[in-house]
Each structure stands twice: as C-alpha cells, then as structure tokens.
Amino acid sequence: MRKIYLAYLATAFGSVIPGHADAAPTMVIDVTPSAIDPASQTGELTVEMTVPDLELGKGEILASLGLGMPSQARLHRVKSMSARDRQGMIPLQEKPGMVSEWAATRAVSGDVTIRYTLALESIPMLQGGPPTAVRIDGEAFSGIGEVLFARPNLTMPVEIRVNWHLGQMPKGAQAVTSFGDGNIVLPVGPPDRLGHAVYMVGPVSREPTDGAIDGFSSVWADDPGFDPRPIMRWTGQLHSWMSDFFGDETPPPYRVFMRYNPMNAGGGAALYNSFLVTYGTNVTGESLKNILGHEMTHTWTANGLGKWYSEGNAVYYQALLPWRAGLLTTDEYLAHVNETASRYYTNLLNKTPEEEAVRRFWEDTRVRVLPYDRGAMYFARLNGMIHRASNGARSIDDLVLEMVGRAKQGLPITDEIWFDMLRRDSGEEGVALHKAMLAGQLVVPESGDFGPCFRRTTRMIRRFDVGFDFASLIGAEKVVRGVKPDSEAAKGGLGEGDHFNYGVALDAVQGDVTRMFTLQVTRDGKITPITYLPRGEAVETYQWERDPAVLENVCRKPARSAE
C-alpha cells in the first residue's frame, strides 16, 4: 500500500538545509532532464554524480538503482551506465533486477564519477502498489529518489549537493522536492538520504502560490480534473492543528505532491517531510480528506513497532483529528468509523494473525487491509479501556503522545516499552488485548470507545466477494478460475477461463459496499467490460451511531491529562 518513513527530522524547507560541512567530503550530483515529448509522454534523465573517496575491491558492487515495483508491467530502463576513477574508465558488470546492481570488474580507488541516462516513461501498473515509480504528467515527471538516483556503495557520512540543469525543459520549469525548491544542499549525513524523498520536475502548479504557510505547501503537474486548491488549503489547516496537537513548538515542513495514478487513484505514500497523493477516476478533493489525514498522521507517529501501530493509529486518527479540529462534521467522522468497521467485520479473512498479514501483504487485498482496519479498532478499544481505568482522566492520546515525545528525544521505542505503557494505563487487560489482536482475534470496541456520543449497534452488510478464486487477481496474466455459480460475477456474465484486467485498487472497493467493479474481459480477441457489485452474503456487522442524549460539545473533547 504505502511505504512509510519516519519524517520527524530537524530540518526546514528551502533550497539550502543548514548544517556543518567543514572539511567534510561532498557528493555532487548534476541532473539534466530532457524535454518531455508530448506525443509519446517520454523523456530522458541524465545523472552525473561524483562520489568521494570510494574504495572497492574487484567484483564489489559500485552502485545500485531501483528500476521498478512489484506491481509494474516491466522495469524502467537505464539507457547507459558508466563510471571512472583516477585510473580511467571502470568496466562494469550489471546484475539486473527490481534493484539493478553494477559491479566493478577491477579495484576502485579515490573519487569516482558515475554517469547514467534513465528513460522517463509511465509504465503500466498491473495491480495496486506503492505509487512511487517514475511517472510523466503533462510536460513534467516525478518519482521518489530510489528510482531516480543511483545509490553508490558508500557508507561514510557526506554532504550532498544536487544541481538541476533544466535548460532543455519548457520555460518556467521547476525542480520541486521534499527537501525544497531548486538546487539542494544536505548537511553531512548518510549517503542514501536522496532515496526517501519525492521529486517533481517541470511546469507545475502550487498552493500556496508563493512559499509555504506554517510549513505547509503543495504542488502538482498537469490537470487533476478538479481544482486542488480548496483541499490543499484544508490540508494546510489540518497540518497546523496536528502540529499543535503533537506538541511542536513550530509546525514542521510538510509538502503534498499530487500526480495521476490509473490503478490506485486516491492512494499515496509517505516520505521525508512530504506525502505523494494520487488522483484519477472518481477522485475529488473531498474524497482525499481521509488519505491526507492518514498520511499526515504518519509524520509524527510512524515508528518501528509494526503496521498494527503505524497504520492502525493513522486510520484511528485520520478522521478523528480533523473532526476535533472542526474540519469534518460529526456525520463525516461517523461515516469514516463505519466504513472502517464495515470493511473489518465483513472481511472473510479478519482472523488472520498479524504476522501472516504482514507476510502476505501484497498477495491479497483482504489481508493487506487488516493492519489498518483491525489496528484502528484496537486503538479505539484501548481508548475505552484507558478512559475507564482512569475515570476519564486519560485516553489513548496520552500513550501516542508519549511515543511521539520519545521519538523527538531519540529515545528507544520497543514493544516492551509499549507493554509497560499498557500495564500502567490499562493493566493486564490491555496487554491481553494486544496479544489477542496480534493472534488474529476479533477486536470489538465498546459503545463509547470512539467517544461518548457514539453507541455501538449492528447492521446486516454484505461481504466483499469478487465471485471467483481470489488468486486469479494475482500476477501479470489474469485468468478467471473458480467462478461461484450464484455470485454477482456470474450473474454479470463473467465466465470460467476469461482473461481480464482491471484498473482500480481493491482496498478501496472493499470499504464501499455500493461500489461497482469493472473487469475488462478478453474473449475471442475482443475486449468487453463486465461490471458488477462485488458482494456476497450479508453478515451481522458492528457499526456506530450518534447517541442523541450526548451534547455535541462533549463529543469532540478528548480526555487528555496533558491539558
């Protein structure tokens, strides 16, 4: 779904990031993109990097470059790769793959210049996956550093300088990155920092149009099909409110990059001080609120505890904090809670243990969403436990804020520390809940666990069911197997052995019980769309409703001992 990086580092947006580089080695990277051909939507990117003091033996890897994601139809192409040191050209042997490697066939010593040209093109996606590969929108291209910048086999800390040469691109083209605008200077640190950032280069639009407001800014290329400015202003307000909630003295820098995604529109990926969000069919500014709230939460709460924590609390807070901030209505917040609950409790695989869910993350969308949905229910259940144990004085907020504080101070964050917090605030009951959640037991919050104005109820809701063997959806060649005779798929005309493709991410389809599913079916050389509702049997499902006996002003106020 999305790759998460802990983005709480002491830095600021701007072309130059302050640091102390006295007498430190510097890695210099010159980047020259070609103009994008409007007809073919292709171009080239030439990168030349000077790597200081590189000492390698014969046969050792000189550099590596990510050339694709598991969901892509094929890998990106490197049109040339060369290297030289003080002895001259270095013969290279390529080891191709998802991450290609180039080994030096002789010993290497001293400063090394690596030069390569990367083909810029939008490669089709076969299924859902991180939207981080190279992509072209209009006359601009974008991608994360892992697929743009080769990673030299260097371990020592270095200063990094990136110089953009945009003379071949249209007038007004800009290089906009997670680190700021234009040329970049990063202070002495790990040499692989460029990989964990977003880069968008070419003619772009912005909100705010000049600079940033409270550290927030956004950028996009081409036409998303709606005006992004209102939702970006909303996101800027949320960023300021979240920064205050998570205890910042000043709001940290945060930038949203928007680009097209034909497969998983509305999804995204969190990276260094930034978020890559995607638009496409059926995506509007309003529909992006949950994902923007989710990914922004990661800015403060992402850590190494596991997906149950980072994704679970991001789903728990993604609508809760905007609601508290007055940026969502109570009905909108409740709709979010019920969509998450619906997807979780109707999920046929909702008792899959967490370890297995992580291992099978990209195999089955029903497994992939469990750390998100089950994690959110876990945080709500804990919230109720802590609230009751403290007679209303404390909530789950206190534990999460304590974790955020530890991250800011560079203190250890471990499972044992989390267990100690659980024992302190909820006793052994909280530890037992945690272990049961990891084992795959169903997590069911009580009526007031999402807040005092919501009570638990049940509804009959149909399970997500594509109507055939789910394994048919995996892999490059998709062939329908195991059609269920009475399924909606069969009623819609889908048949055994049909070859098909589809263009949406099933994670979102699961959550919307009214959303239709379209397959592009190939029969006898002809492509025919088949659309149906991917739902099966109705099951009793936990939902929450507004308790009219509780006043609205009581609803939004959290129990926080810090206040």
C-alpha positions in Angstrom: 0.0 0.0 0.0 2.3 2.6 1.1 6.0 2.7 2.2 6.5 4.8 5.4 9.5 6.7 6.5 9.8 8.5 9.9 9.8 12.1 8.8 10.4 13.9 12.1 13.9 15.2 11.4 15.2 18.6 12.4 15.3 20.4 9.0 13.4 23.1 7.1 12.1 23.6 3.6 14.3 25.8 1.5 16.9 25.4 -1.2 19.7 25.1 1.4 19.4 22.9 4.5 21.7 24.3 7.2 24.5 22.1 8.6 28.2 21.9 9.4 30.1 20.7 6.4 33.6 22.0 7.3 36.2 19.7 5.8 33.5 17.0 5.1 33.5 15.0 1.9 30.9 16.1 -0.6 28.9 14.1 -3.1 28.0 16.3 -6.0 25.1 15.3 -8.4 24.3 17.1 -11.6 20.8 16.2 -13.0 19.8 17.1 -16.6 16.3 16.1 -17.8 15.4 16.3 -21.4 12.1 17.9 -22.6 9.1 15.6 -22.3 7.8 14.5 -25.7 4.0 15.4 -25.5 3.1 12.7 -28.1 4.8 9.7 -26.6 4.9 11.1 -23.0 8.6 10.0 -22.7 11.9 11.7 -22.0 15.3 11.1 -20.5 17.1 11.9 -17.3 20.9 12.1 -17.3 22.6 12.0 -13.9 26.3 12.5 -13.2 27.4 12.0 -9.6 30.9 12.5 -8.1 31.3 10.1 -5.2 34.2 11.0 -2.9 36.8 8.5 -1.5 35.3 5.3 -2.8 37.5 2.2 -2.1 36.2 -1.1 -3.6 37.8 -4.4 -4.4 37.4 -6.2 -7.7 33.9 -7.6 -8.1 32.3 -5.4 -5.5 29.1 -3.6 -6.2 29.7 0.0 -7.3 26.2 1.3 -7.4 22.5 0.1 -7.4 19.3 1.7 -8.7 15.7 0.7 -8.1 14.1 0.1 -11.5 10.6 -0.9 -10.6 7.9 -2.0 -8.2 6.3 -5.5 -7.9 3.1 -4.1 -9.4 4.6 -2.7 -12.7 4.3 -4.4 -16.0 8.0 -4.1 -16.6 11.1 -2.4 -15.2 12.3 1.1 -16.0 15.2 1.2 -18.5 18.7 2.6 -17.9 20.0 3.5 -21.4 23.6 3.8 -20.3 25.7 3.4 -17.2 29.4 4.3 -16.9 31.9 5.1 -14.2 35.5 6.3 -14.0 38.1 7.0 -11.3 41.7 8.4 -11.4 42.8 5.3 -13.3 40.2 5.8 -16.0 37.0 4.0 -17.1 35.8 1.3 -14.8 34.4 -1.7 -16.6 31.0 -2.6 -15.1 29.0 -5.8 -14.9 25.3 -5.4 -14.5 23.2 -7.6 -12.3 19.7 -6.8 -13.5 16.6 -6.9 -11.3 14.0 -4.9 -9.4 17.0 -3.2 -7.9 19.8 -3.4 -10.5 23.4 -3.5 -9.4 26.6 -2.7 -11.2 29.8 -4.4 -10.1 33.3 -3.1 -10.8 35.4 -5.6 -12.6 38.6 -4.1 -11.2 39.6 -2.4 -7.9 38.3 1.2 -7.5 40.1 3.9 -5.5 39.5 7.7 -4.9 36.8 9.9 -6.3 34.5 8.2 -8.7 32.2 9.7 -11.3 29.1 7.7 -12.2 27.1 8.7 -15.2 23.8 7.2 -16.5 20.8 8.0 -18.5 17.4 6.9 -17.3 14.4 6.6 -19.6 11.5 8.6 -18.3 8.1 7.0 -19.0 4.9 5.9 -17.3 4.9 2.1 -17.1 1.5 0.5 -16.7 0.6 -1.0 -13.3 -0.8 -4.5 -13.1 -2.2 -4.2 -9.6 -2.2 -2.0 -6.5 1.2 -1.0 -5.1 3.2 2.0 -3.9 2.8 4.9 -6.4 6.4 5.8 -6.2 7.8 4.8 -9.6 8.7 7.3 -12.3 5.6 8.9 -13.9 5.0 11.6 -16.5 2.1 14.0 -16.2 1.9 16.6 -19.0 5.4 18.0 -19.5 6.6 17.1 -16.0 8.0 14.0 -14.4 8.0 12.8 -10.8 9.2 9.9 -8.7 11.0 9.1 -5.5 14.7 9.2 -5.2 15.1 5.4 -5.0 14.1 5.2 -8.7 15.9 8.3 -9.9 19.2 8.4 -8.1 21.7 5.5 -8.1 22.9 4.6 -4.7 26.8 4.3 -4.6 28.3 1.7 -2.3 29.4 4.3 0.2 29.0 4.1 3.9 30.8 7.2 5.3 28.7 10.4 6.0 28.9 13.0 3.3 27.5 16.4 2.4 25.2 16.1 -0.7 24.7 18.7 -3.4 22.2 18.3 -6.1 22.3 20.7 -9.1 19.4 20.8 -11.5 20.0 21.8 -15.2 16.6 22.5 -16.7 17.6 24.2 -19.9 16.0 21.5 -22.1 12.6 21.7 -20.3 9.9 24.3 -21.1 10.3 27.8 -19.9 9.3 28.2 -16.2 10.1 24.5 -15.4 11.0 23.9 -11.7 12.6 21.2 -9.6 10.4 20.8 -6.5 11.4 18.2 -3.9 10.7 17.0 -0.4 13.9 19.0 0.5 12.8 22.2 -1.0 12.9 24.0 -4.4 15.8 24.1 -6.9 19.3 23.0 -6.1 19.7 21.1 -2.8 22.4 21.1 -0.2 22.1 18.4 2.5 24.4 18.6 5.6 26.7 15.8 6.5 24.8 12.6 7.0 24.1 9.1 5.5 24.7 9.0 1.7 21.3 7.4 0.9 19.1 10.2 2.0 18.0 11.2 -1.5 16.1 8.0 -1.9 13.5 8.8 0.7 12.1 11.9 -0.9 9.8 13.0 -3.8 11.0 14.9 -6.9 8.6 16.6 -9.3 10.3 18.4 -12.2 8.8 20.5 -15.0 5.9 23.0 -15.3 4.0 22.8 -12.0 1.2 24.5 -10.1 1.3 25.3 -6.3 -0.9 26.1 -3.3 0.0 28.4 -1.7 1.2 30.0 -4.9 4.2 31.6 -3.1 6.2 29.7 -0.5 4.5 27.9 2.4 2.1 28.7 5.3 3.1 27.3 8.7 5.5 25.0 6.9 2.8 23.6 4.5 2.9 23.7 0.7 1.6 21.6 -2.2 2.5 21.0 -5.8 1.1 19.2 -8.8 1.6 18.8 -12.5 -1.0 18.7 -15.3 -4.7 18.9 -14.7 -6.2 16.6 -11.9 -9.7 17.1 -13.2 -10.7 19.2 -10.2 -9.4 22.3 -8.5 -6.9 21.1 -5.9 -6.6 24.4 -4.1 -9.5 24.1 -1.7 -8.5 20.6 -0.4 -4.8 21.8 -0.2 -5.9 24.8 2.0 -7.9 22.3 4.1 -4.8 20.2 4.4 -2.7 23.2 5.4 -5.2 24.0 8.2 -5.0 20.4 9.4 -1.3 20.4 9.3 -1.2 23.4 11.7 -3.7 21.8 14.0 -1.9 18.5 14.1 1.4 20.2 14.8 -0.1 21.8 17.8 -1.8 18.5 18.9 1.5 16.6 18.7 3.4 19.3 20.7 5.6 21.1 18.1 7.0 24.5 19.0 6.6 25.4 15.4 4.9 23.4 12.6 7.4 21.1 10.8 7.8 21.4 7.0 5.3 19.3 5.1 4.7 19.2 1.3 2.0 17.3 -0.6 2.8 16.2 -4.2 -0.1 15.3 -6.4 0.1 13.1 -9.5 -2.0 10.8 -11.6 -2.5 7.1 -10.9 -4.5 4.9 -13.3 -4.6 1.9 -10.9 -5.0 3.1 -7.3 -6.3 6.7 -7.6 -6.7 8.3 -4.2 -3.8 6.3 -2.6 -0.4 7.5 -1.8 2.9 7.1 0.0 4.5 9.0 2.9 8.1 10.1 2.5 10.5 12.6 4.1 8.5 15.6 5.3 6.1 15.0 2.5 3.3 12.9 1.0 2.7 11.7 -2.5 -1.0 11.6 -3.2 -2.6 10.4 -6.4 -5.7 11.5 -8.4 -7.7 9.7 -11.1 -11.1 8.4 -11.9 -13.7 9.2 -9.2 -11.2 11.2 -7.1 -12.2 14.7 -5.9 -10.8 17.0 -3.3 -13.4 15.8 -0.8 -12.5 12.1 -1.3 -8.9 12.8 -0.5 -9.5 14.0 3.1 -9.1 10.6 4.7 -5.9 9.7 3.0 -4.4 13.2 3.6 -5.3 12.9 7.3 -3.9 9.4 7.4 -0.5 10.2 5.8 -0.1 13.4 7.8 -0.5 11.4 11.0 2.5 9.4 9.9 4.6 12.5 10.1 4.5 12.2 13.9 3.5 8.7 14.8 5.4 6.4 12.4 8.0 4.2 14.2 9.3 0.7 14.1 6.7 -1.0 16.2 4.9 -2.6 13.2 2.0 -2.0 10.9 -0.5 -2.6 13.7 0.8 0.6 15.3 1.8 2.9 12.4 -1.1 2.1 10.2 -3.6 1.3 13.0 -3.2 4.7 14.7 -3.1 6.5 11.4 -6.6 5.1 10.5 -7.8 5.8 14.0 -6.7 9.5 13.9 -7.1 10.3 10.1 -10.7 11.5 10.6 -10.7 11.9 14.4 -8.2 14.8 14.4 -9.8 16.7 11.6 -13.2 16.2 13.4 -11.8 17.6 16.6 -10.3 20.5 14.6 -13.7 21.3 13.2 -12.6 20.3 9.7 -15.0 17.4 9.4 -18.6 17.2 10.6 -19.8 14.6 13.1 -21.6 12.8 10.4 -18.5 12.7 8.2 -16.4 11.3 11.1 -19.1 8.7 11.9 -19.2 7.6 8.3 -15.4 7.1 8.4 -15.7 4.9 11.5 -18.4 2.8 10.0 -16.6 2.3 6.7 -13.6 1.1 8.6 -15.7 -1.2 10.8 -17.7 -2.5 7.8 -14.5 -3.5 5.9 -13.1 -5.1 9.0 -16.1 -7.1 10.3 -17.3 -8.3 6.9 -13.7 -9.3 5.9 -13.7 -13.1 5.4 -10.1 -13.2 6.5 -10.3 -10.9 9.5 -8.9 -13.5 11.9 -5.6 -13.7 10.0 -2.8 -13.3 12.6 -0.8 -10.1 12.2 2.5 -11.8 11.3 0.8 -13.6 8.5 -1.0 -10.5 7.3 2.4 -8.7 7.0 4.0 -11.6 5.3 1.1 -11.8 2.7 0.7 -8.1 2.5 0.8 -7.9 -1.4 -0.9 -11.2 -2.0 -4.5 -10.5 -1.1 -6.2 -7.2 -0.5 -8.4 -8.7 2.2 -5.2 -9.5 4.2 -3.5 -6.2 3.3 -6.1 -4.0 4.9 -6.1 -5.9 8.3 -3.3 -3.9 10.0 -5.2 -0.8 9.0 -8.7 -1.7 10.0 -8.0 -4.1 12.9 -5.4 -1.6 14.2 -7.9 1.2 14.2 -10.4 -0.9 16.2 -7.6 -1.9 18.6 -6.7 1.8 19.3 -10.4 2.6 19.8 -10.8 -0.4 22.2 -7.7 0.7 24.1 -9.0 4.3 24.3 -12.1 3.0 26.1 -10.0 0.8 28.5 -7.7 3.6 29.4 -10.6 6.1 29.8 -12.5 3.8 32.1 -9.4 2.8 34.1 -8.5 6.5 34.7 -12.1 7.6 35.5 -12.0 9.7 32.4 -8.7 11.4 33.1 -6.6 9.8 30.3 -7.1 8.4 26.8 -5.1 6.6 24.1 -3.9 10.1 23.1 -1.6 10.1 26.2 0.2 6.9 25.1 0.6 8.0 21.5 1.9 11.5 22.5 4.3 9.8 24.9 5.6 7.7 21.9 5.9 10.9 19.8 7.9 12.6 22.6 10.3 9.6 22.8 10.9 9.8 19.0 11.6 13.6 19.3 14.1 12.9 22.0 15.7 10.0 20.2 14.7 7.5 23.0 14.1 3.8 22.3 10.7 2.7 21.0 10.1 -1.0 21.6 7.3 -3.5 22.1 8.4 -3.8 25.8 8.0 -0.1 26.3 4.5 -0.2 24.7 3.6 -3.1 27.0 4.8 -1.1 30.1 2.6 1.7 29.0 -0.4 -0.6 28.6 0.1 -2.1 32.0 0.4 1.3 33.6 -2.8 2.7 32.0 -5.0 -0.3 31.5 -3.5 -3.1 33.5 -3.0 -6.7 32.2 -6.3 -6.3 30.3 -4.6 -4.0 27.8 -1.7 -6.4 27.4 -4.1 -9.3 26.8 -6.0 -7.3 24.2 -2.7 -6.6 22.4 -1.7 -10.2 22.3 -5.2 -11.3 21.1 -5.1 -8.7 18.4 -1.7 -9.9 17.1 -3.1 -13.5 17.2 -6.0 -12.5 14.9 -8.8 -12.5 17.4 -11.6 -10.1 16.6 -11.3 -6.7 18.2 -14.6 -5.1 19.2 -14.7 -1.6 20.8 -17.5 -0.9 23.3 -20.2 1.7 22.6 -18.3 4.7 24.0 -14.8 3.8 22.9 -14.9 6.1 19.8 -16.2 8.9 22.1 -19.1 9.5 24.4 -21.6 10.5 21.7 -21.4 7.3 19.8 -23.0 4.0 20.6 -22.5 0.6 19.1 -25.1 -1.1 17.0 -25.3 -3.8 14.3 -26.4 -3.9 10.7 -26.6 -6.6 8.0 -23.9 -5.8 5.5 -22.8 -7.9 2.5 -19.2 -9.3 2.5 -16.7 -8.2 -0.2 -16.6 -11.1 -2.7 -15.2 -10.9 -6.2 -17.2 -14.0 -7.1 -14.3 -16.2 -8.2 -11.0 -17.6 -6.8 -9.1 -14.6 -5.4 -5.8 -16.0 -6.7 -7.0 -15.1 -10.2 -6.2 -11.5 -9.4 -2.5 -12.1 -8.7 0.2 -12.0 -11.4 0.7 -10.5 -14.8 -1.7 -12.8 -16.6 -5.1 -12.8 -15.0 -7.4 -15.7 -15.8 -10.8 -16.3 -14.0 -10.8 -19.5 -12.1 -13.4 -20.9 -9.7 -16.4 -18.8 -10.6 -19.1 -19.2 -8.0 -22.4 -20.1 -9.8 -24.7 -17.8 -7.8 -22.2 -14.9 -7.4 -22.8 -11.4 -8.7 -19.8 -12.0 -11.1 -21.6 -15.0 -12.7 -24.8 -13.1 -12.9 -22.9 -10.2 -14.6 -21.6 -12.6 -17.3 -18.1 -13.5 -16.1 -17.1 -17.0 -17.2 -14.5 -19.6 -16.3 -11.3 -19.1 -18.2 -11.9 -15.4 -19.1 -8.8 -13.3 -19.4 -9.2 -10.0 -17.8 -7.6 -6.8 -16.4 -8.9 -4.2 -14.0 -8.0 -0.6 -13.2 -8.9 0.1 -9.6 -7.4 -0.8 -6.2 -9.5 -3.3 -4.4 -8.5 -1.9 -0.9 -10.9 1.0 -1.6 -13.6 -1.2 -3.2 -13.8 -3.3 -0.1 -14.7 -0.3 2.1 -17.6 1.0 -0.2 -20.5 -1.5 -0.1 -22.1 0.2 -3.1 -19.1 0.5 -5.4 -19.2 -1.5 -8.6 -16.3 -3.4 -10.0 -15.4 -3.4 -13.7 -13.3 -6.1 -15.4 -12.0 -5.7 -19.0 -12.6 -9.2 -20.3 -10.9 -10.6 -23.4 -12.9 -13.2 -25.4 -12.2 -14.3 -28.9 -9.9 -11.3 -29.4 -12.5 -8.8 -28.3 -12.4 -6.7 -25.1 -15.7 -6.4 -23.3 -16.3 -4.6 -20.0 -18.2 -6.6 -17.3 -19.4 -4.5 -14.3 -21.0 -6.0 -11.2 -21.3 -5.4 -7.4 -18.5 -7.4 -5.8 -20.6 -8.5 -2.7 -21.6 -11.9 -1.3 -23.6 -13.0 1.7 -24.9 -10.4 4.3 -23.5 -10.8 7.8 -24.3 -9.0 11.0 -21.7 -6.2 11.3 -20.8 -3.9 14.2 -21.5 -0.2 13.4 -21.7 3.0 15.4 -24.4 5.6 15.6 -24.9 9.0 17.2 -26.2 8.9 20.7 -28.7 11.8 20.8 -28.6 12.0 24.6 -25.0 13.4 24.4 -24.4 17.1 23.6 -22.2 17.9 20.6 -19.7 20.0 22.6 -19.0 16.9 24.7 -18.4 14.7 21.7 -15.3 16.4 20.3 -13.4 17.0 23.6 -10.8 14.3 24.2 -9.7 13.1 27.7 -6.2 14.4 27.9 -4.2 14.5 31.2 -1.8 16.9 29.4 -4.4 19.6 29.1 
